[in-house]
Amino acid sequence: MRITRELLIRLAKENTQERAYNDKSILAAYLSGSVLQDDPLLGGTTDIDLVFVHDRTPEHPREIKALSPDIHLDILHRDQKDYDPPRELRNNPWLGHELYDPMLLYETKHFFEFAQASLRGGFDEPKNILKRSYKLLNHARKIWLDLQLKTSDPGPKEIINYLDALQHAANAIAELNGPPLAERRLLLDFPARAEAIERPEFSTGLLGLLGGTEITPAILAELLPAWNNSFTFAAKTADIDSRIHLARLAYYEKAIEAILSGENPLAALWPFLQTWTLSASALVENQFPAWQRICELLKIGGEHFESRLEGLDQYLDNIEEMLEKMLQAHGFELSEII
């Protein structure tokens, strides 16, 4: 099947219409994410990011539904209360960008129109941009503080928290000139975001904190079958992160393979390590020796974890110093931002 943007939009509309007809709690639905871009495919695969807004608290916040081996729906179910008050969403780095310019697919009671209009006013003002950036940075710092209590013998939980801190730190930078970065493309797109603020060293530093200077693309390719085994096994267990789903296996695997064969092969490290660590968190220890090996190769676990946290500390300090200079340049006080 030839996958085109037009096909993906049609599938989004058809699935939304069917769901809205059968679920009267849906107030609005919109399309966000990669399908709104000119080229939504990576490795010939993509997901269709839908958001359904309900008039009550949804039973399940996220839903994955396969449409084909290479396409799946990734549906977020939100309560209308998540958008109240709409003006405050200007300072929300995730929901704010999501609501700013999606494709509206369904609406009742003018819910979407009112919320979006309230959000857009002042969204791109420097003060609101800095508020969103600081929110991401402060979340990363909180994770770092929590990890200080677990610096020896880190397991999958500690490593995934470390990666979460890195993701928030990277997005604190990316926020200064656009929306948060998609997980598959994080290391592909981050260098341009860092370059846009004339701080390319942030890109080098991020790769270093992931252990990218310790490994080669060939090793990642060699370990891909072991990654596949862990992902497949973990996806069949209960209480696993919703990102680890069999419908998303090709979505990640083909993207990793495509990046490994591209101009920036080490950019595959982010989706590779993040999803493998999420998978390992659902397994018992004797089931993830290959994951432990990749952490050892990257010098990100075991005896190296404490030094990685020290590096993260410095990275966050550097971001904070940059943001402080921006505050001063605009004449803002920190108390106005956080």
N, C-alpha and C positions, 0 to 999 in steps of 0.2 A: 504494500500500500504506500502510495506517495503521500508523505505528510507535508502539508502546506499550512501556512498561517490561516488561510481562509477555511480550511477543513477544521482546524482547531477551534476557531471562533464559532463555526457552525455547531460543533459538538458541545461547546460551552453553552450555547443558546438552547439547544435541544434538551440537554440534561437539566438546565435550570427551569425551563418551562414545565417539564415533567414533574420535577420536584415541587415547584410552587403550586402546581395543580393539586398535588396529593398532600401537601403540608400547608395548611392554612395559617400556621404560626409564622411563616416567612413574610417579613415586611419588605425586604429588599434583597437583591442579589447582584453581585458585580464580579467582574473578571479583573484580576490583577496579575502581576508577575511577568514571566518571560514571554507569554503569548502576545503581550502588548508591544514587544520589540519586533524589529524587522526580521531578525533571525532567531527564533525561539529554540532551535534545535542545538544540542550538543551531543556528538556521537550518534546522531540520528534519533535521539529520544528527547522527550520533554514531558512536563506535567502541565495540567490546566489548573491554574490556581483560582478557585472560586470561593467567594465569601457569601454566606447566607446569614442575614440578620433576622433574628427571631424576636417575637414579642414576649418571650419568656427565656429562662435559663435553659439552654440546650442540654440534652442528656449527655452527648458526646461532643467535645469541642473540636475534634478533628476527625476527618473521615478520608480514607484512601480507597479508591475504586478503580480497578483496571479496566481500560477500554480496549487495549491491545497489548502485546508484549512491550511496545515502545511508547505507549501513551497511557497516562492514568490521570484521574481527577484527584486533586488534593483540595479538599473542601474544609474550610474553616467555618464553624458554626458559632456565631456571636450573639450575645444578648443585646438588645437595643440599649440597655443601660450602659454598655461599654462605650457608647458614643456620647454620654452625657457628663458634663456639658461639652458641646462640640468645640467651643473656643479653646478648651484646654488641650484638645488634640493637636494643636499647633506645636506643643512641646513634647509630643509623643513621637519618638524617632521611628517606631514601627507602624503603628496604626495611622499616624499622621500622613506618612508618604503613601500608605496603602489607599487611603480615602481621597487623597489629593487629585489623582487623575486616573481612576480605573475606567473600565467600560461598564456602564450600567446595563444590566440585563433584565431587571425586574424591579418594580417599585409599587408600593401602595402608600397612601396617606402622605405623599411628598416627604417621606422620611429622609431619603438620600439627599434630595435637593437642599433641604434646610441644613442638614449636618455638614455637607460639603461646602456650602456657601459660608457658613460660620467658621469653618476650618481655614479656608483659603485666605481670608483677610489677615495680612501680616505674616503669613506662613514663611515667606522668604526674607523677612527682615533679619538683620544680623543678630539681634537679641534672641530671637526665637531659634535661629540656627545654632547659636552657641548654647542655648538651653538644652537643645536635643543632644548636642555633642557632649556636654557635661553629664547629662543623664547616663549616657552610654559609658563614659569614662568612670563615673562613680560606681556604676554596677560592676565594672571590671575590677575596680579597686576593692570593693566589698568581697568579691570572690577571692581575690588575692589574700585579703586579711583572714578569711575563713580557712584558707589552705595552709596558713602558718601553723595550724594545730595538727597538720598531718603532713609532715615533711619527710618521714621515713616510711619505706615499704608502701609506696602508693599503688593503689589498684585502679581498675577501670573508672571507678567513681571519681577519684581524685584527678585522674588524667582528663576525663571529660570536663570536669570543672575548670581545669587549667585551660583547655581548649575554648571553653565558653568565655573565659576571661579574655583570651586572645581575640576571639571573634568580636566581643564588645569593644575592645581597644581599637581594632582595625576599623570598626564602623564608627567609632568616635571621630576618626580621621575622615572616613568616607562621607560622613554626614555634612562636612563642611562644603561639599560641592555635589551632593546628590543623595539618593536614597540608600538604605542599607544594601550591602552586597549579598547576592544570592550565594548559597552555600557551595554549589558545584563550581561556580566561577570566581570564588573569593580571591584566590591567588592569581587568577588570570586578569581580573579587573582592578585589583588593588594598586598595582604600580602606577597606573594612570591617575588614580585619585591622589596618591601621594605626590606625584609629579605636578599635579595641578596646583598644589599649595607650596610647591618648590621645596618639598621635603622628601626626596627620593630615598633617603636613608631609612625612613620608616618601613619601606617595602623590604629592604635588605634585612632590617632588624626583625620583621615579622617572620620571614623565612628562616632566619637563624634561630628564633625562639621555638620554631617547629622542628628543629633538627635538620633542616634542609641542606645545611652545609656538610652533614655527616653521611649523606646517602646519595646514590645515583639512581637515575630513572630505570636502569636495568634491574636494580634490586627490587624496586617497586613492582616492575612487571613480573619478576620471578615470584614474588609473594602474592600476586593477585589471585591465584587459585586458592590459597589458604584464606585470603580475605573472603572469597566467595563462599567457602565452606562455613566460615563463622557467621556470615550474614544470613545464609540460608537456614542454618540451624537456629540461630537466634530469632529469626522472623517467625518461627513456629512455636515459640515459647509464649507464655502469658506475661502480661505486665511489661512488655518491651516498649521502648520509645516508638512513637507512631512513625518516625522516619524509617525505622527498620521494618519494612513490609515487603513481602514477596513481589508485590506489584511495582516496587521501586528498585528491584535488583538490577535490571537492565538499565534503568535510568542512571544509576550510579556507575555500574561496571562499564558500560559503553562510553560514558563521559570520561572516566578515568583512562580508558584505552585511547580515546581520541586525543586527550591532553598529552598523554605520554608520547604520542607520535607527532605532536605539534612542535611549535617553535619554543615553547616554554614548558618542557615536560615536567619539571618539578612542581608546577602549579597543580599537578594531580595529587600532591601530598595532602592537601587539605581535605577533600572529600574522602580520600583513601583512609587517612588516619581517624578522622571524625567518625565515620560510619563503622569502622572496625572497632573503635573504642566503645561506641554505643552497643555494638553487637556483643563485645566481650563482657559488658556489664550485665548481660542476661545469662551468662554462662558460669559454670562453676570453674574453679581455678585450673583443674587439670584438663579443661577443654580449650584453654586459650594459650598454649605455649608459643604458638606462632605470633600471636599479638604481643606477647612479652618480648619476643625476639625483635620485632620491629621497634618497640620502645627502647630496647637496649641499643639497637643500631642508631637510632635517632638521638640517643643520650638524653631521653626525656623522662625516663622512669628510674626506678631503683635509686642508686646512690647519686644519680645526676639530678634528681627532682629538685632538691634544695637549690642547686645552682641555677636551674631554670627559673625558679621562683624569684631569685635575685635578679636575673635578667629581666623578667617581667616587671619587677618593681621599678627598675631603671627606665624601662620602656614607657610605663605609665607616667613616671615623673617627667619624662621628655614631652609627652603629650600635654600634660598639665602646664608645663612651662610655656609651651606654644600657645595654648588657649589663654593663658594669663596675658601674654603679649597682645593677643587679639582683643581681649577685653580692654586693655589700656588704649589700644589704637582707636577703639570706638568710644572711649570715654565711659565705659560701664564699670560699675562696682560689682564685685563677686556676689554680694548680697542680692543684687538685682537678678542674678542668673540662677542661683541654687537656693 
